[in-house]
Amino acid sequence: MNKNNFSFYAKKGVRIYYYLQIPQDARGIVLISHGYGEHFGLYEEFMEFLTRNGYGVCAYDHRAHGRSEEERGHIERFELLIDDMAEVVNNLKREYPELHLFTFGHSMGGLIAFTYGILHPEDIHGQIFTGPAVGRPWGTSIIPSGLFRLFKRYFARVRIYPILARKGSRNMPFRAKLKDDPYRLRYVTVGFVYEFIYRGIAWAKDNASSYHLPVLFMHGKSDKIIPYLASVEIFEEISSEDKLLKLYENLYHELVREPERETVWQDILEWLERRMDQAPILLRGTTDE
């Protein structure tokens, strides 16, 4: 294990692995919540960019993903993912109480972070989302929730093997790297799909008006996994005064790994800097394409 890799025991005795690097002169901390099937190692370039620019980073593998424990590709309840994030946040606040804490959530990790932001807004100073799963993925909206509820009851551990790599990014070297990645999750159970896509997303959409944190939504208009209109719609529903939506022409789902990723990174950095500078005039419902 890398000297910056650590672990803790979460609910049900599940061991959660995380990466932590805090520069001596850190201005704040960005907590990274990865997407479905991913692990924190896939964010290495992005994390290096953040630390070079004065931000500490913490990234953890969700239970049933990456190095973390739990039955691979399966969860009993979506709430366990929220509880795990709460443990990480509480640890960071205890160890670094003087630093502002922001979250970065991608895809499923965006849904987890968004839900956390509704439930515990006092814990964080702002949130960033890329391709957040705040709407159903392409091809799933035609399946009634009741049908998947029935499937979960009788076939909870039946595996589904989604083909996402080709749809996620135009970055060919990254796609090639994924093929041999031992930590990439290659299947998901029916139970996981129901908890994530049906229960988790439905709760977030039903409670979106209760969200009021400073927030940056980012979405590729050519996203083939989560429709960019999911971000547009949730952006209109939330109650935040300080909110910004950035849409990127021709970019796919994996914004921080697309060929244009440095532009995306810079947009994130500029948003963080403005929040850190405590600009007296807040952005009010701004859309930037």
Sequence and secondary structure as in RCSB ss.txt:
>XXXX:A:sequence
MNKNNFSFYAKKGVRIYYYLQIPQDARGIVLISHGYGEHFGLYEEFMEFLTRNGYGVCAYDHRAHGRSEEERGHI
ERFELLIDDMAEVVNNLKREYPELHLFTFGHSMGGLIAFTYGILHPEDIHGQIFTGPAVGRPWGTSIIPSGLFRL
FKRYFARVRIYPILARKGSRNMPFRAKLKDDPYRLRYVTVGFVYEFIYRGIAWAKDNASSYHLPVLFMHGKSDKI
IPYLASVEIFEEISSEDKLLKLYENLYHELVREPERETVWQDILEWLERRMDQAPILLRGTTDE
>XXXX:A:secstr
  TTEEEEE GGG EEEEEEE  TT SEEEEEE  TT  GGGGHHHHHHHHHTTEEEEEE  TTSTTS SSTT  
S THHHHHHHHHHHHHHHHH TTSEEEEEEETHHHHHHHHHHHH GGG SEEEEES  SS  TTTTTS HHHHHH
HHHHHTT EE    HHHH S HHHHHHHHT TTS   EEHHHHIIIIIIIHHHHHHTGGG  S EEEEEETT SS
S HHHHHHHHHH   SBEEEEEETT  S GGGSTTHHHHHHHHHHHHHHHHTT SS  BSEEE 
